[in-house]
Amino acid sequence: MASRLFALLALILGLATTAQAQQPAISAGDRAAIRDTIQGQVEAFRRDDGDAAFGFASPSIQGMFGRSDVFMDMVRQGYRPVYRPQIFDFREIVELQGQVAQKVHVVGPDGRPVTAIYPMTQLPDGSWRIDGCYLQAPDEHQA
């Protein structure tokens, strides 16, 4: 009975981990393009170039905010770590709920580390755009 319980627990934990994040099969060129897209947006944030930063967002994000100034207000208020990062270090690319996502270790202006997860979308021309950003406690600090 204990061995069945252990096997069931192992299966559940394995499925939860698999459902949470998987390594997607994407090319080295796409990996570089994803990093370049995110890095370009962060550089635009540093210059306070709202139009350029907004240009790196996916069509759905652009449609949600409508204008670059509205987008930049949201970023300044809710995403200080990626708006003004002290450290911005790319980590692995994963698949979350069927979408390619780039993980980035970020230390914000307050000195606190976070993991930024950038879901990405590929446009018909092959280019990549940022389809959101989620901030969470770094993996090494999660319970």
Backbone as CSV, one residue per row, in Angstrom:
resi,resn,N_x,N_y,N_z,CA_x,CA_y,CA_z,C_x,C_y,C_z
1,MET,0.825,-1.198,0.000,0.000,0.000,0.000,0.869,1.262,0.000
2,ALA,1.911,1.254,0.818,2.803,2.410,0.885,3.516,2.623,-0.442
3,SER,3.879,1.541,-1.114,4.572,1.690,-2.400,3.641,2.268,-3.457
4,ARG,2.351,1.896,-3.429,1.382,2.481,-4.364,1.197,3.966,-4.094
5,LEU,1.107,4.314,-2.817,0.954,5.713,-2.447,2.164,6.524,-2.898
6,PHE,3.364,5.971,-2.696,4.596,6.636,-3.117,4.621,6.801,-4.636
7,ALA,4.227,5.745,-5.378,4.214,5.804,-6.841,3.209,6.846,-7.327
8,LEU,2.034,6.895,-6.691,1.020,7.881,-7.064,1.517,9.304,-6.792
9,LEU,2.150,9.493,-5.640,2.697,10.807,-5.301,3.785,11.217,-6.298
10,ALA,4.652,10.302,-6.648,5.716,10.584,-7.621,5.126,10.944,-8.973
11,LEU,4.075,10.227,-9.387,3.418,10.530,-10.653,2.789,11.919,-10.631
12,ILE,2.096,12.235,-9.561,1.455,13.549,-9.440,2.497,14.658,-9.461
13,LEU,3.565,14.495,-8.696,4.621,15.516,-8.685,5.270,15.638,-10.048
14,GLY,5.495,14.528,-10.715,6.090,14.545,-12.047,5.204,15.253,-13.048
15,LEU,3.903,14.981,-12.999,2.969,15.642,-13.906,2.872,17.132,-13.614
16,ALA,2.884,17.499,-12.345,2.812,18.916,-11.987,4.034,19.658,-12.504
17,THR,5.197,19.059,-12.351,6.423,19.696,-12.832,6.406,19.788,-14.345
18,THR,5.960,18.706,-15.014,5.909,18.706,-16.466,4.912,19.734,-16.972
19,ALA,3.765,19.836,-16.336,2.756,20.792,-16.772,3.214,22.222,-16.529
20,GLN,4.039,22.402,-15.521,4.465,23.742,-15.157,5.439,24.323,-16.192
21,ALA,6.477,23.589,-16.542,7.474,24.114,-17.468,8.210,22.976,-18.146
22,GLN,8.297,23.047,-19.471,9.032,22.078,-20.253,9.987,22.824,-21.173
23,GLN,11.059,22.149,-21.546,11.989,22.735,-22.497,11.407,22.590,-23.903
24,PRO,11.121,23.695,-24.591,10.579,23.594,-25.941,11.691,23.296,-26.947
25,ALA,11.307,22.713,-28.058,12.263,22.428,-29.131,12.226,23.599,-30.112
26,ILE,13.059,24.599,-29.852,13.150,25.735,-30.777,14.607,25.912,-31.182
27,SER,14.807,26.520,-32.326,16.150,26.648,-32.888,16.999,27.661,-32.119
28,ALA,18.302,27.550,-32.322,19.228,28.509,-31.716,18.947,29.925,-32.228
29,GLY,18.563,30.028,-33.496,18.235,31.335,-34.063,17.015,31.959,-33.397
30,ASP,15.997,31.127,-33.128,14.815,31.635,-32.436,15.148,32.016,-31.000
31,ARG,15.992,31.224,-30.351,16.410,31.560,-28.979,17.098,32.925,-28.953
32,ALA,17.972,33.157,-29.908,18.677,34.448,-29.990,17.698,35.579,-30.297
33,ALA,16.754,35.324,-31.188,15.774,36.358,-31.553,14.887,36.718,-30.352
34,ILE,14.523,35.721,-29.556,13.720,35.970,-28.358,14.495,36.853,-27.386
35,ARG,15.750,36.507,-27.147,16.584,37.320,-26.245,16.750,38.736,-26.781
36,ASP,16.993,38.857,-28.084,17.167,40.186,-28.686,15.901,41.035,-28.534
37,THR,14.746,40.416,-28.677,13.478,41.133,-28.538,13.309,41.664,-27.119
38,ILE,13.531,40.791,-26.142,13.382,41.206,-24.742,14.426,42.250,-24.384
39,GLN,15.672,42.025,-24.790,16.745,42.980,-24.505,16.451,44.329,-25.151
40,GLY,15.909,44.314,-26.358,15.553,45.564,-27.027,14.499,46.340,-26.261
41,GLN,13.520,45.625,-25.704,12.497,46.316,-24.930,13.084,46.903,-23.649
42,VAL,13.928,46.148,-22.970,14.539,46.655,-21.731,15.397,47.882,-22.023
43,GLU,16.143,47.848,-23.112,16.940,49.023,-23.487,16.042,50.223,-23.795
44,ALA,14.901,49.980,-24.431,13.947,51.062,-24.699,13.383,51.617,-23.384
45,PHE,13.100,50.730,-22.412,12.650,51.202,-21.096,13.700,52.112,-20.474
46,ARG,14.959,51.713,-20.547,16.046,52.498,-19.938,16.148,53.892,-20.562
47,ARG,15.799,54.000,-21.846,15.835,55.300,-22.545,14.516,56.052,-22.428
48,ASP,13.530,55.420,-21.757,12.166,55.960,-21.710,11.601,56.195,-23.105
49,ASP,11.913,55.284,-24.019,11.416,55.333,-25.390,10.184,54.432,-25.475
50,GLY,9.041,55.004,-25.130,7.800,54.254,-25.073,7.385,53.640,-26.395
51,ASP,7.572,54.374,-27.482,7.185,53.846,-28.789,8.006,52.610,-29.142
52,ALA,9.313,52.668,-28.903,10.160,51.506,-29.202,9.801,50.333,-28.299
53,ALA,9.615,50.588,-26.993,9.266,49.514,-26.053,7.943,48.866,-26.451
54,PHE,6.974,49.680,-26.809,5.657,49.188,-27.215,5.745,48.367,-28.495
55,GLY,6.684,48.706,-29.359,6.883,47.979,-30.612,7.338,46.544,-30.421
56,PHE,7.922,46.223,-29.270,8.355,44.856,-28.981,7.219,44.001,-28.412
57,ALA,6.092,44.618,-28.108,4.943,43.899,-27.554,4.162,43.210,-28.673
58,SER,3.517,42.111,-28.320,2.706,41.361,-29.283,1.484,42.184,-29.711
59,PRO,0.892,41.819,-30.830,-0.333,42.516,-31.247,-1.431,42.468,-30.175
60,SER,-1.551,41.380,-29.436,-2.597,41.317,-28.404,-2.309,42.284,-27.256
61,ILE,-1.051,42.430,-26.874,-0.691,43.386,-25.821,-0.902,44.812,-26.335
62,GLN,-0.494,45.068,-27.565,-0.706,46.395,-28.143,-2.197,46.732,-28.207
63,GLY,-3.013,45.751,-28.562,-4.448,45.968,-28.609,-5.042,46.220,-27.231
64,MET,-4.483,45.567,-26.218,-4.973,45.733,-24.850,-4.722,47.149,-24.338
65,PHE,-3.550,47.710,-24.659,-3.182,49.030,-24.136,-3.455,50.167,-25.118
66,GLY,-3.446,49.883,-26.388,-3.826,50.884,-27.380,-2.753,51.879,-27.751
67,ARG,-2.083,52.444,-26.761,-1.073,53.489,-27.011,0.165,53.228,-26.151
68,SER,1.301,53.698,-26.656,2.558,53.473,-25.944,2.596,54.183,-24.592
69,ASP,1.978,55.354,-24.467,2.031,56.066,-23.185,1.241,55.317,-22.108
70,VAL,0.121,54.704,-22.485,-0.663,53.918,-21.533,0.140,52.685,-21.114
71,PHE,0.781,52.045,-22.087,1.634,50.885,-21.823,2.778,51.254,-20.869
72,MET,3.436,52.354,-21.135,4.572,52.769,-20.303,4.130,53.118,-18.882
73,ASP,2.964,53.727,-18.729,2.447,54.005,-17.377,2.271,52.710,-16.600
74,MET,1.730,51.689,-17.249,1.549,50.393,-16.604,2.894,49.792,-16.210
75,VAL,3.870,49.865,-17.095,5.193,49.307,-16.814,5.846,50.042,-15.640
76,ARG,5.800,51.360,-15.645,6.405,52.148,-14.559,5.783,51.823,-13.206
77,GLN,4.465,51.607,-13.188,3.767,51.364,-11.927,3.870,49.918,-11.454
78,GLY,3.781,48.960,-12.361,3.678,47.577,-11.941,4.874,46.691,-12.224
79,TYR,5.844,47.195,-12.972,6.970,46.350,-13.396,8.306,47.057,-13.209
80,ARG,8.476,47.698,-12.056,9.722,48.439,-11.780,10.973,47.583,-11.989
81,PRO,10.969,46.308,-11.592,12.202,45.523,-11.777,12.662,45.437,-13.235
82,VAL,11.735,45.304,-14.190,12.154,45.236,-15.590,12.235,46.625,-16.229
83,TYR,11.582,47.590,-15.622,11.659,48.960,-16.115,13.035,49.564,-15.802
84,ARG,13.546,49.309,-14.624,14.844,49.835,-14.200,15.674,48.744,-13.509
85,PRO,16.060,47.712,-14.251,16.802,46.618,-13.612,18.249,46.990,-13.297
86,GLN,18.710,46.487,-12.165,20.147,46.573,-11.856,20.873,45.410,-12.526
87,ILE,20.240,44.244,-12.499,20.778,43.031,-13.116,19.677,42.443,-13.979
88,PHE,20.041,41.988,-15.168,19.088,41.379,-16.092,19.817,40.226,-16.764
89,ASP,19.586,39.000,-16.261,20.361,37.827,-16.668,19.441,36.754,-17.250
90,PHE,19.583,36.485,-18.545,18.740,35.492,-19.205,19.016,34.101,-18.658
91,ARG,17.936,33.349,-18.463,18.014,31.960,-18.018,17.426,31.082,-19.120
92,GLU,16.779,29.992,-18.754,16.303,29.042,-19.745,15.011,29.517,-20.416
93,ILE,14.797,28.959,-21.590,13.531,29.113,-22.285,12.717,27.864,-21.981
94,VAL,11.462,28.072,-21.601,10.587,26.965,-21.221,9.285,27.061,-22.012
95,GLU,8.489,26.027,-21.891,7.147,26.050,-22.457,6.162,26.042,-21.311
96,LEU,5.300,27.026,-21.278,4.280,27.137,-20.247,2.911,27.170,-20.909
97,GLN,2.111,26.196,-20.590,0.752,26.112,-21.145,0.767,26.250,-22.662
98,GLY,1.702,25.577,-23.308,1.788,25.554,-24.763,2.442,26.763,-25.396
99,GLN,2.979,27.674,-24.590,3.584,28.894,-25.126,5.060,28.960,-24.731
100,VAL,5.897,29.350,-25.676,7.311,29.554,-25.405,7.457,30.732,-24.452
101,ALA,8.296,30.576,-23.426,8.500,31.646,-22.445,9.972,31.703,-22.043
102,GLN,10.488,32.907,-21.944,11.878,33.147,-21.535,11.904,33.532,-20.063
103,LYS,12.728,32.831,-19.281,12.925,33.207,-17.885,14.137,34.125,-17.797
104,VAL,14.025,35.136,-16.940,15.111,36.091,-16.746,15.253,36.363,-15.253
105,HIS,16.479,36.277,-14.747,16.762,36.662,-13.363,16.978,38.173,-13.369
106,VAL,16.190,38.867,-12.537,16.241,40.325,-12.502,16.434,40.786,-11.066
107,VAL,17.278,41.792,-10.899,17.365,42.497,-9.624,16.880,43.907,-9.908
108,GLY,15.798,44.272,-9.232,15.174,45.558,-9.472,15.901,46.701,-8.796
109,PRO,15.384,47.915,-8.962,16.029,49.095,-8.390,16.068,49.071,-6.863
110,ASP,15.198,48.273,-6.243,15.183,48.156,-4.781,16.149,47.089,-4.271
111,GLY,16.867,46.419,-5.185,17.828,45.394,-4.804,17.226,44.016,-4.604
112,ARG,15.926,43.870,-4.798,15.269,42.577,-4.614,15.296,41.763,-5.908
113,PRO,15.652,40.480,-5.807,15.639,39.629,-6.996,14.233,39.122,-7.304
114,VAL,13.948,38.987,-8.575,12.714,38.370,-9.049,13.045,37.553,-10.292
115,THR,12.167,36.640,-10.613,12.240,35.947,-11.897,11.153,36.545,-12.771
116,ALA,11.563,37.076,-13.914,10.614,37.588,-14.899,10.403,36.493,-15.932
117,ILE,9.153,36.173,-16.190,8.818,35.169,-17.193,8.094,35.886,-18.324
118,TYR,8.686,35.794,-19.513,8.171,36.462,-20.698,7.561,35.452,-21.657
119,PRO,6.235,35.304,-21.681,5.617,34.508,-22.741,5.860,35.222,-24.074
120,MET,6.150,34.441,-25.097,6.478,35.015,-26.395,5.508,34.499,-27.451
121,THR,5.329,35.289,-28.498,4.526,34.857,-29.636,5.316,35.128,-30.909
122,GLN,5.223,34.183,-31.841,5.929,34.342,-33.107,4.941,34.824,-34.161
123,LEU,5.295,35.902,-34.824,4.440,36.481,-35.861,4.603,35.695,-37.165
124,PRO,3.664,35.854,-38.090,3.752,35.128,-39.362,5.066,35.354,-40.127
125,ASP,5.699,36.515,-39.936,6.971,36.776,-40.626,8.162,36.119,-39.940
126,GLY,7.902,35.393,-38.824,8.965,34.698,-38.103,9.554,35.479,-36.944
127,SER,9.236,36.762,-36.840,9.764,37.568,-35.736,9.030,37.230,-34.442
128,TRP,9.653,37.555,-33.318,9.093,37.262,-31.997,8.673,38.551,-31.316
129,ARG,7.579,38.484,-30.557,7.097,39.612,-29.773,6.757,39.143,-28.367
130,ILE,6.821,40.071,-27.437,6.565,39.789,-26.022,5.055,39.793,-25.789
131,ASP,4.562,38.707,-25.202,3.125,38.534,-25.015,2.735,38.606,-23.542
132,GLY,3.523,39.333,-22.749,3.237,39.495,-21.332,4.516,39.393,-20.523
133,CYS,4.384,39.594,-19.238,5.513,39.454,-18.320,4.942,39.160,-16.939
134,TYR,5.454,38.101,-16.334,5.027,37.715,-14.994,6.228,37.766,-14.075
135,LEU,6.079,38.409,-12.947,7.153,38.497,-11.966,6.843,37.563,-10.820
136,GLN,7.851,36.780,-10.409,7.671,35.886,-9.270,8.955,35.833,-8.476
137,ALA,8.831,35.341,-7.249,10.023,35.149,-6.423,10.956,34.201,-7.171
138,PRO,12.260,34.408,-7.089,13.194,33.539,-7.789,13.017,32.087,-7.373
139,ASP,13.295,31.180,-8.311,13.138,29.744,-8.055,13.840,29.280,-6.802
140,GLU,15.051,29.795,-6.559,15.813,29.332,-5.409,15.241,29.821,-4.082
141,HIS,14.288,30.744,-4.095,13.703,31.252,-2.866,12.269,30.792,-2.657
142,GLN,11.744,29.997,-3.583,10.367,29.532,-3.456,10.305,28.332,-2.536
143,ALA,9.186,28.209,-1.829,8.989,27.071,-0.921,8.575,25.850,-1.699
